[in-house]
Each structure stands twice: as C-alpha cells, then as structure tokens.
Amino acid sequence: MNDALIAWAQQNAHYALLLVPLFAFMETCVGIGIFVSSLFLVIVCSVYYAGDVASVPTMAVLALLGSSAGDHVGYYVGRAIGHRVHELPIVRRNQNKWDRTEALVRRFGPGAILIGRFVPAIRSLVPAMMGISEFPRARYTAYDLLACSLWATALAGIVWGAHEVFVRAT
C-alpha cells in the first residue's frame, strides 16, 4: 500500500500535498476532530518524506496552516454558539471530554491553547471553548499560531525521527 501511495503522490504531488493541511484541519476542527486521529497525518507525512514527495519543513508548514485553520473554525463556532453549546447533542454525547476541556480552560486560561494543542482528546474542543469564553480574537490567534508552530515542529521531529530509525534499521 505504501508503494501505491508513494507512486500516486509522486505523480500527483500538487494534489497529494493537499492531504497534509486537510488531515491537520480535520483533526483539529470542532465536531470532526473527535473522530479523526493525528495518526493519519503522521502516516501521510512519513510516507511522503520516505518517497521524496515533500520535505519535512514543507509538510510542517502545511500542517501548521491546516491546524490553525481548523482551530479558528472551532473558535468562531464557539463565539457564534456561545453558552448554548451545552444543548447540542454532540456535546452531550462527549460530555466527559467537554468537561475536561472546560476545566483546562478555567485552570490555565490562554495556556490552555498551548496545552490543548498536545492533548488529542481535547485538541478540537479547546478552540471552541476559547470562543465560547469570548477570549479576545487577536490574542487567540497569537497563542494559536504559537501552539500550532510548536505542534508542527513536533510533527516534523516525529516524521524525521521515525524515518531515521527505519532507514538505519534496513
């Protein structure tokens, strides 16, 4: 399967690279992120790097852009819905995750943006919670870009490190 994905990606690099920000967006976007694992993004980036489809820095930037876009969708959805969010069926079904996110935001304030970026279970909920709490837009964007930059750097390290381990093992 990896060979087929690499061959397709090499022939369609301009389309293939769109999967990086798409997966980053999907795993961070409120309502979608609960169901999409970041493992998909790690696998796609690892396969692309191994197949010389894209460099790690290029994929890190694309992941940063996709994740920040997903976060901002969540933030603005949170601002639009406000405290009515507790009435939504998806929130009721995932009440435990929502409660953990609310506790994180109360305890750490803007630091929750940084912490939440690295906690998969609540990654897509923190931006909405920040929007619901009416956290200032400009400050949210600054903290989010910092968090996404750190996260994209960690993604790059994972992809590069995994590649080095597997290349040396063969």
ABEGO torsion letter per residue (X at the ends): XAAAAAAAAAAAAAAAAAAAAAAAAAAABBGAAAABBAAAAAAAAAAAAAAGABBAAAAAAAAAAAAAAAAAAAAAAAAAAEAAAAABAAAAAAAAAAAAAAAAAAAAEAAAAAAAAABAAAAAAAAAAAAAAGBBAAAAAAAAAAAAAAAAAAAAAAAAAAAAAAAAAX
